[in-house]
Each structure stands twice: as C-alpha cells, then as structure tokens.
Amino acid sequence: MEVAVASRTLAVWEHRKVVGLLVRRDLKVKYQQSVLGYAWTMLEPMAMTLVYFFVFGIVLGADRGMPADAKATGGFLLFLVAGILPWTTFSQILGEAPRTMITHSKLITTMKVPREIFPLASVGTKFVEYLLTWPILVVFVIALGGRPSVEGLLIWLPLAVVLTFAFGLGTTLLLSSVNVLLRDVERLTRILTRLLFYGSAILFPASMVLGESVDAPSWAQTVFQLNPLLGIFQMHRTVWFAGFEELVPTTLALTSAVVGSLLMLVIGYWTFRRLEMSVLKEL
C-alpha cells in the first residue's frame, strides 16, 4: 500500500506541469468574459462581509464575544474579513468538489495521467484565487489597526493554509469520486456547506459558545470543538489579533483541526483509489 501511494505521488509530481496548465486554463475560462476579472475574487466576499457586519455586528451584537481590547485593534470588521476570505475559498472548493471528475470527464478518459491531478488542479485554482485576496486583507489589517504577530505569521498562518488545503483536497477526492456514482452527493454537499458555515464560528467568536459564562452543555461544547474547520479558521484569524488568548484555538480545537484534516486527506485518497475503476466505467 505504501509503495503504491509513493508511486502515485511520484507520478503526480512528474505531471505537475499538467496541474499548472489546468489551473491556468480554469482561471482564464472563469474570467475571460468578465469586465472586472480577478477583482470579483475580492469584491464578492467583501460585499458579503459588509452585510454580515451590519446584521451580526450591529443588529445582533455578535462582537460582544470578542475581548474588549480586541475591539480596538481591528475590531469585529477585521474579525469577519479574516474569516470570510478563507471560508469563501473553502466553500468554493466544496461547491465544485462533487463535479470535479464529471467536468473533466473527456480529459480523464483520453489522457494517460494520474487521475488525482484533476481534484488537485481544482483545489489549486481556488488557492490561487485565495492568494489574490491577501492584499485586500493586509489593507484591512493596516486600516483597522490590526495587531499581527511574528508567531502568527510564521506558525499559525502557514499551518492554517496547509490544513485548509489538506482538508479541501481530501474532501474533493472523496466527493468527486462518490458523486459520479451517486449524484445526490452534490445536493447534500450544498446543505453540508451551509451547516459548516454556521458551525465553524465564521460570523461570531467561538468564545460565545465556549466561554466560561456560557450555559451551553459541556457535550455541545465538545462537539463544537471537534469540527476541524473551527480550529482552522481560528488559526486564520488569530494571526491578526496577537495577545488575545480568547481568539486562539483551544487544545481540543487545534488537535481536531490537525488530525481531522489529515484523516480527511487519507479517507479521501483511499476512497478515490478504491472507486477509480468504477468511476472510469461510469464516465
């Protein structure tokens, strides 16, 4: 098994130029008839951020879950921006994951390349778009007085990006193969995406569920922290709020993020390889 995995990994690496070509093609096709082009990568999440800031920050007062000093160093608006930008990337990965193999069916059945290349290219495209949002995030950090830390930039941010990629790739490998054989997966994924959005504390601080003064049952708090995405998106945020322990992932949330991401990658790859021949026959 280990030899087979190493062999396939080497084969994917040897065809890395194909991955690059697929990523560039997808980006070109997506924006070729758009007037604003890549600007949409930033404008869409920014528009949603302003809506959520008004509803959850002003109307519902979700910022009460943030430390008092954190409101003066970036505030709830930066908190939302730092979470919604990576979430947008992940939600787009989930949205396209079920159709990845179907979309590339002609290439899959005609090209003699490792089939893992196509899910990898799909996730890679979204990460290129995510990198394009970083200048906007930096502008918000500077304008709102965020407090980035060296530890966050060197540890939390790289770890968050790697885990997001691993979880997204594992999910894409899993859903892209299963959906070819069971088309209901695409509809279920849309429901799951919405549930994960609210279950990953994108719009409110996790302390509103995990705080000592919160009356939530202990089992509910444990289940909340077992969601790998909670720890991942907390890592994305804590980079810009140095010194605020309330915004740092708990030990359980951090462990769930690391173990859950790696486990999803293993399960996704195992399922992909297991169903590969059945998927090829269906395509």
Secondary structure, DSSP 8 states (H G I E B T S, - for coil): -HHHHHHHHHHHHHTHHHHHHHHHHHHHHHHTT-SSTTHHHHHHHHHHHHHHIIIIIIIS-GGGGS-TGGGGTTHHHHHHHHHHHHHHHHHHHHHHGGGHHHHTHHHHHH--S-TTHHHHHHHHHHHHHHHHHHHHHHHHHHHTT-B--HHIIIIIHHHHHHHHHHHHHHHHHHHHHHHHH-THHHHHHHHHHHHHHHHTTSSS-THHHHSTT----HHHHHHHHT-HHHHHHHHHHHTTBTT-GGGS--HHHHHHHHHHHHHHHHHHHHHHHHHHHHHHHH-
